[in-house]
């Protein structure tokens, strides 16, 4: 903004004020708040300087087409807070000397280079899953792991937020918990969340994390040294492969078939293996019960520790028919369990958890304290309240039904439009895993589809050898509106034809 | 609880319900919510089994001494959510088969041992600052870094929470931001927070972290390899020393005097140094401007990178008279800046940030994505709104005044009760650093004081050589009520006498 209003122009033209408040959305919430934000910003950035006279509340109300007492209220609050001063009969002015003035700084590229030469690790050089930030701008976003506004339990969540904003609750969460979690959330996990996965844990066997991502990264930090042999699925979760490579030179790619990890020599050689047995990432394959039992027996015989990443647990329509989690089958304390609310509720919240033997949890608490103390307690408390009120259970039931219905629609549309591809999805999974027809390179395909407004995730990033994954792509279906699925897949089919010719 | 209510006892004695709802606080908030929580918990834990009949709303209302429609409302919500069923004219029952039944599990110690033998690191074996979890139970808690309820801007915070709970806002924060932050918070940091420390940064020079703790731990992970020479203050922040020791065998303890780090050969030898120049942790020493300039010149000459941990920035009563931050004096991009809202607002929120050259921020974003994706966006948004509305500035002004006043009272009381000790505190610091009289071991003293209900932090944990710190202790004064300061110090004085004799 280049507007500058000074004392010498006490009656500025209306256009100045109209521009200053151009961000105010009359149909948005809390006009009082919007007006105050705009004024504070203008004062802090120097657009409004000390002594500048504001329009009368009547005039501003007319300009913005809002009630006059909305403006009066906003002015009064800012006077109380010292941003504005009201003088008897003369009007409202910006208070003296509140601004900070940015110096004329130059950006120093030498500084950048200096730090770069000292980097001990270079995470940015690793291959990553490409997560387009601007996916909302695409009409057909078959992205994975994103949030579906229509499924978020807005009113129930707001109830939980409201309840935890009481003075007493604030005093409960605002302090430094050092290395503790909110005991209420731990209790709700024990009583309402974990039992549905067949897991029964004591409080000292649970630690809360910033999503399953932090659960995995802390377990890698704790358990993986330079020479640790770490089994990772191939294809598998790219971020996990990257974490392991930063910590160890002993990554061991595990062999996979349609039922998940194959229980073989390669698996038996590992010190520790990270597995997604309930929905293999990215194929969604669910390991059958018999394979799970064989896996646990082999782990016992060859002394392999297992981290079970159950990132999509509890989302199928008939949890009773789900294969039991590996953790629930484990009788020897060999399996550590990782869960998350990102897929079930909202990834932006960043809440996950680890269930492990007490000595592991104790060590993780000290590590987490060093790394960041603890996940924000206010969010833990909101989630605990949300679960305690029964909202979580209701939400999961609703989600599962909607998910199954949308997946059914996807299946129909895939049959209609992509009949030359092969695909798979296990119940409760939030994506399909698709194999393109021979000759189609899916990195090229993704770029071509993008031109048509269709976002898909090429599969190469999931493979240790990128070229082995060139025939595959991942189709998420929770961020795209149902009515767009058909047209989107039709366009994708066109892109496939283009790539073949 | 051992109560069990079944269908065969349709008219259970009132005492059963009174016990079931014993946690309901009639004077607490939201009775409807409390009643629902208690019922959902009883159902989930099996205290109330399927088919159990609930008391009529009239009867329960009388038992709990609440309005009847409070009970009716709670029942209706739970009926809507499927926890209860209402049958025409017959009453309200627990819905069929909602419970999960914990199996008879045994805790397997072998599992614990198995994982322990695989630990790659043992953070729990490091010396840490002892942070008593039960400090609220002590009448005289001179603890540091804890939250003072009386200073928290409750109403303004709740306004920000309310504003960010709108449907539109939820859609804005609930998604996976991959490696982004809330742009609104970054903007508020740039415009309202950093300029008060003399820092002017572009958005690509800022990353949000989970408190300064995560800022430090990520910078250690990024910049410190096995052989990196890392300068840490001695005495200094114990957690930082521990992080460095997990990453490198090249820790270099820096020499200190009353003005902070001494600019000498030891400093010049470092690849990177972590410094608390504004308030040295734990002595609170503020480095004078001339020393800061010498430090930067030496850093340039000897090619030392510097991380400035400004954990208590902006809390003195006269920011204009503060010595400028190192970052604001740096002309060569050699200083990376770490800030935090833990001391300014509430540690439980876990929000801090790093200001660094763009290439460092880029690498940190990828690292943070691997470690945990990003700090929860809802909290970023609430804080951004809080700042945007001018509440942050007002809060800091108020805090600074209260802090200065309480520090003044501390000084008076120290003079009265601990005249045989020496102490220091720089303006804006939230603790005093105290040297006990000769012959007093402060680890012993802390234990003796604790017996009298007085909590102090022995200084030994801050020293690389614990025995060098035995004469010192840290006195926080933000979690203790003002009127308790005098009596607390009187008791501490008694404890000192006891330790001498």
Interface residues (C-beta under 8 A of the other chain):
Chain A: X28 X29 X30 X33 X36 X37 X40 X41 X44 X45 X78 X81 X82 X83 X100 X101 X102 X103 X105 X107 X108 X109 X110 X111 X112 X113 X114 X115 X116 X118 X119 X120 X121 X122 X123 X124 X126 X128 X131 X133 X145 X146 X147 X149 X152 X154 X157 X158 X159 X161 X162 X163 X165 X166 X167 X168 X170 X171 X173 X174 X175 X176 X177 X178 X180 X191 X192 X195 X196 X200 X202 X209 X210 X211 X213 X214 X217 X221 X222 X223 X224 X225 X228 X239 X242 X243 X246 X247 X271 X272 X303 X305 X331 X332 X333 X334 X336 X342 X346 X347 X348 X349 X350 X351 X356 X357 X358 X359 X360 X362 X363 X366 X367 X369 X370 X371 X372 X373 X374 X375 X376 X377 X378 X379 X385 X388 X389 X390 X391 X393 X394 X397
Chain B: X28 X29 X30 X33 X36 X37 X40 X41 X44 X45 X78 X81 X82 X83 X100 X101 X102 X103 X105 X107 X108 X109 X110 X111 X112 X113 X114 X115 X116 X118 X119 X120 X121 X122 X123 X124 X126 X128 X131 X133 X145 X146 X147 X149 X152 X154 X157 X158 X159 X161 X162 X163 X165 X166 X167 X168 X170 X171 X173 X174 X175 X176 X177 X178 X180 X191 X192 X195 X196 X200 X202 X209 X210 X211 X213 X214 X217 X221 X222 X223 X224 X225 X228 X239 X242 X243 X246 X247 X271 X272 X303 X305 X331 X332 X333 X334 X336 X342 X346 X347 X348 X349 X350 X351 X356 X357 X358 X359 X360 X362 X363 X366 X367 X369 X370 X371 X372 X373 X374 X375 X376 X377 X378 X379 X385 X388 X389 X390 X391 X393 X394 X397
